């Protein structure tokens, strides 16, 4: 498949990067954590007996491979369909199809192959429900977001976020094994995977708009109706703050059932989720749209909020896994993480002043 259309031949890295590995990594964290959370809840409910770590590890391996293939396939289709606008944007101009080293036809074939391989892989080695949600994500991302919403609606990233919110459903369904039926893929035996879904859905707009605030001119140039240039940066910031507040609200909900995991883990996780929600919300509040841009053309406070949002989502999932393993370990780990984040912030501020 190395049929480049330009003078430069496509490398392995070009093909691999069509799948947007950076985005995939965060998606995989949510899916794999969902598996661990499902199995650890059963372990806690069972009186901490019969935790089959090898089985959990196998499920995680299956979902990891299937997730990379299916989400990678969806992202590849995105590269193919956006080949007319990617060259005009700094963030996407270096993509292989935009550069002309991979032809749209070859990219399309690659997308079909890895998408189908991922769905079949999950259907055979996990279950049909996990495969269903993975296939749903591909179809939604390609047809609803990329082909329809992205170029027509200012709510593109909001509704399109549904596709990115499905990995926990894939992971949870795979962890359920034969206890879930394709006749009703929505019946996942618990409200928890749907809370995870809603969390990612609400997180997506403020996460992405933080980036769009200082790339607004690029979206405007390519006539992509992104919120910051269509409605203005102030309106965007207001909506970001609303979504950030909603995230605090969902953080306060009883994620873990005290009857299944005990009172201490359930209450400690709620407290952690609230603290993380307030931390992320503060980063959104701190965005100053009038702040001078840095040498890379970014609004520093918006860029900071964007990167904090990545840590926030990962910590929401990882901390639940840790709480179910050990409350003490969780508190210690999070304290170390927060100390590291604060010290890094001080180093950054010191560098800026210098």
C-alpha positions, 0 to 999 in steps of 0.5 A, spaced: 500 500 500 505 504 499 502 508 493 504 515 494 501 520 489 507 525 490 514 525 489 515 522 496 514 515 498 509 513 504 513 511 510 510 506 516 509 512 520 505 515 515 500 510 515 500 509 522 499 516 523 493 516 519 489 513 525 491 519 529 495 515 535 495 521 540 487 521 540 487 513 540 491 513 546 486 517 551 480 513 548 484 506 550 485 509 557 477 510 558 476 503 555 481 499 558 479 502 565 472 500 564 474 493 564 478 494 570 472 497 573 467 492 571 472 486 574 474 490 580 467 491 582 465 484 581 471 482 586 469 487 591 462 485 591 464 478 591 468 479 598 475 480 594 475 473 592 476 469 585 479 475 581 481 472 575 487 477 573 489 473 567 482 473 564 481 481 565 488 482 562 486 477 556 480 482 555 484 488 556 488 485 550 482 484 546 479 491 547 486 494 546 487 491 539 480 492 537 479 499 539 486 501 535 483 498 529 476 500 529 477 507 532 484 508 527 479 506 521 474 511 523 480 516 523 483 514 517 476 515 513 476 522 517 483 523 513 480 521 507 474 525 507 478 532 510 483 532 504 480 538 501 481 542 508 487 539 511 492 542 507 489 549 509 490 548 516 497 548 520 494 543 525 493 538 519 497 540 513 502 535 515 497 529 514 500 524 509 494 524 505 494 532 505 501 532 503 500 527 497 504 521 500 498 517 500 492 517 495 485 518 498 483 511 494 489 507 498 487 511 505 480 509 504 482 501 503 486 502 509 480 505 513 476 499 510 481 494 512 482 496 519 475 498 521 472 491 519 478 487 522 477 491 528 469 489 528 470 482 526 476 481 532 471 484 537 465 480 535 470 473 535 474 474 541 470 479 546 462 479 544 457 482 539 455 488 543 462 490 544 463 489 536 456 493 535 458 499 539 465 499 536 462 499 529 457 504 531 462 509 533 465 508 526 459 510 523 457 516 527 464 519 526 464 518 519 457 519 517 454 524 522 460 528 524 465 528 518 460 528 512 454 532 516 456 536 522 463 538 521 461 543 515 454 544 517 453 546 524 456 550 530 454 544 534 459 539 530 464 538 536 458 537 541 454 532 537 460 529 534 462 527 541 458 521 542 463 517 537 468 519 542 464 517 548 463 510 546 470 506 548 467 505 555 461 502 553 466 497 548 470 495 554 464 494 559 461 490 554 467 486 553 468 485 560 461 482 561 462 476 556 456 472 555 452 476 560 450 481 555 446 480 549 446 483 542 438 483 542 439 489 547 446 492 546 444 498 551 442 493 557 449 493 560 447 491 567 449 497 570 448 505 570 456 506 571 458 505 563 453 510 561 455 515 566 462 514 563 459 515 556 456 522 559 462 524 562 466 524 556 460 527 552 460 533 556 468 533 557 469 534 549 466 541 547 470 545 553 476 540 551 476 541 544 474 549 544 480 551 548 484 549 542 479 552 537 479 559 541 486 560 538 485 556 531 479 560 530 482 563 524 484 557 520 477 554 521 474 560 518 479 560 512 476 553 511 469 555 512 468 550 518 463 553 522 467 552 529 464 556 535 469 561 536 469 564 530 461 563 528 459 565 535 465 569 538 470 567 543 466 570 549 460 566 547 464 560 546 468 561 553 461 562 556 459 555 553 465 552 556 464 554 563 457 551 562 460 544 560 465 545 565 460 546 571 456 540 568 462 536 569 462 538 576 455 536 577 456 529 574 462 528 579 457 529 585 453 523 582 454 516 586 458 513 581 460 507 585 454 503 589 456 502 596 453 495 597 457 493 592 464 496 593 463 499 600 462 506 603 469 508 604 471 507 596 464 510 594 465 516 598 472 517 597 471 517 589 466 522 589 470 526 593 476 525 588 471 526 582 469 533 585 476 535 586 478 533 579 472 537 577 473 543 580 480 543 578 479 543 571 473 548 572 478 553 574 482 552 568 476 554 564 475 560 568 482 562 568 482 562 560 483 569 558 481 570 551 485 577 550 491 574 553 497 575 548 499 569 544 505 565 545 511 564 540 507 558 537 500 562 536 497 559 542 493 563 548 497 560 554 491 560 558 487 556 553 492 551 551 493 550 559 486 548 560 486 544 553 492 540 557 489 540 563 483 537 560 487 531 558 489 529 565 482 530 568 479 525 563 485 520 564 485 521 572 477 520 573 478 513 570 484 511 573 483 514 580 476 509 580 481 503 578 485 505 584 480 506 589 477 500 587 484 497 589 486 501 595 483 507 598 490 509 601 494 507 595 489 512 591 490 518 596 497 517 596 498 517 588 493 523 587 497 527 592 504 525 588 500 527 581 498 534 584 504 535 587 508 534 580 502 538 577 503 544 581 511 544 581 511 543 573 506 549 573 511 553 578 517 552 573 513 554 567 511 560 570 518 562 572 520 560 565 515 565 562 517 571 567 524 570 566 
